[in-house]
Amino acid sequence: PYPTPEDVAPPPLPPPVFSADKVPEGRKKKKIHFSGIHYVGQMGENSIMRFVVEQLTEGQLEWARLPAVYDAVVLGAPGRGRTYRIYSGKKEYFRALKEQFPGEGAAIDEFERLVKSTSGGTTWLIVLKMIPRALATLLARSGLLWLSPFCRLAPRSLKEVVDGLTANRELRAIFSYLFPTYGVVPSKASFSMHSILVNHFLCGAWYPKGGAGEIAFHTIPVIRKTGGNVLGKAPVQRILLDPQGKACGVSVKKGQDLVNIFAPIIISDAGIFNTYERLLPAEAQALPEIQSQLRMVTHGEGGFTVFVGLNGSREELGLEPTNYFMYPGNDLDEIMNRYLASSREEAAKNIPLLFVTCPSSKDPTWEMRHPGKSTLAIVSFAKYEWFEEWKDKQVNKRGDDYEELKKTFVDAIMQAVFKLYPRIEDRIEYISGGTPVTNQHYIASPKGEMYGIDHNIPRLQAEAIATVRAQTPVPNLYLTGQDLCLGGFMGALQGAFICASAILKRNLYVDVARLKKRTQATNSKKKD
């Protein structure tokens, strides 16, 4: 009863994964794509999330482990600042901090205790979204959740907690350095949110072999194999509702035409703002429950990115798989807030944060596919309002003023990067900057945000967690992805699990745990 129109063409099946000893001919000339996935934690061989990803890709997606020092933090002027190294390992992480900050053992021990005390926090987050709404609201208002360290620390800012641990400004900065991975300055970030990320990378970091595009390449065939499909170049224009106000399909654009695709259930990964404010008709947008949810959330901060293609191998250019977080000072909150409050012209001269990563160095298959070439990606923040005047202009045709402003940011960023990697300065073959309006065009971020709705303190409050759930006030319409749970690859994956559990009316986390146990038992018998 819900036909999919044949005139919305699916994209061709992606080529199979390549192994280290054989590279398919078609892959050698493949265009280099840059990606937003820079590294992922909790992908150890025996982890539950590694098992989940293997199920979704039928074991075809391989992961490369980053070196023991997966992150490095530079505090101070480029070329003159001090570098601190972050080590993987539940003990090594904190032991290395003590070696780099002698005399700060007590503060580091307390930071470790607080971080590890919240390690079960994501379980609370998931439970509040999966149990009946009335029970979740009752729990949120009862005070019982305060028995959980995660819930107790959620209303406290990262800055407040860290400032209470030590007077050492450099150590405060190192405790807080990870905040760009979820996009909120320390004074507005929940300590519990920050702890989720510290715990996430505590045992190390991984990168998908072949690049982040391999995640899609190996998921699409599984979707098709199980009767689904993936449609390309078919942007959704609106969600269709039947006369009873229930979601019954989507209208997608094919060229200049609109094609309606009907389905019994509609799942949106477009984000809460796009779903509620852009895709639903006005009468649905006005529903009190929808307006209540929208009042609970705010847009995340806009992102600025620079992608660089280089002529030279990793060894020639001195590139590393380690990610660098570069800050010009050690009061991260102050320099970030000053930057975000300044004019765009002033901001371009005083960029307070650079995340510098080398995707080609992380991928062990890269040199085989692109010998003698390398890539860099640099990420920072930028206010959407600085670039908003060009939002309605055609991409790549926004005019000289826009290009000049963008170039000012790119040039300032690259001058700092040259201090980190001096050998690349004369080896650039390709460079491209992306502003918040670039994000708006390519990934439909309403305000150019990188991580969806803001991961601020209000988002981590129990009532907000319980209110924004997979089920929406529109029957048959569900939310999934980053906005449902948390940002990033793993956060979006948790959102998918919560959503699928709601639709199927069963706990998929329990199903996966049982399946993993059975699979391990079967594999153990095979070895015997």
Secondary structure, DSSP 8 states (H G I E B T S, - for coil): -----TTS----------BTTB--HHHHT------S---BSS--TT-HHHHHHHHHHTT---EEE--SEEEEEEESSTTTSEEEEEE-STTHHHHHHHHHSTT-HHHHHHHHHHHHHTTTHHHHHHHHHHS-HHHHHHHHHHSGGGGSHHHHHTTSBHHHHHHTT-S-HHHHHHHHTTGGGTT--TTTBBHHHHHHHHHHHTT--EEETT-THHHHHHHHHHHHHTT-----S--EEEEEE-TTS-EEEEEEEETTEEEEEE-S-EEE-S-HHIIIIIIS-HHHHT-HHHHHHHHH--B--BEEEEEEEEES-HHHHT--SSEEEEESSS-HHHHHHHHHTS-HHHHHH----EEEE-HHHH-TTHHHHSTTEEEEEEEEE--GGGTGGGTTS-TT-S-HHHHHHHHHHHHHHHHHHHHHSGGGTT-EEEEEEE-HHHHHHHH--TTSBSSSB--BTGGGSHHHHHHS-SB-SSTTEEE-STTTS-SHHHHHHHHHHHHHHHHHTS-HHHHHHHHHHHHHHHHHHHH-
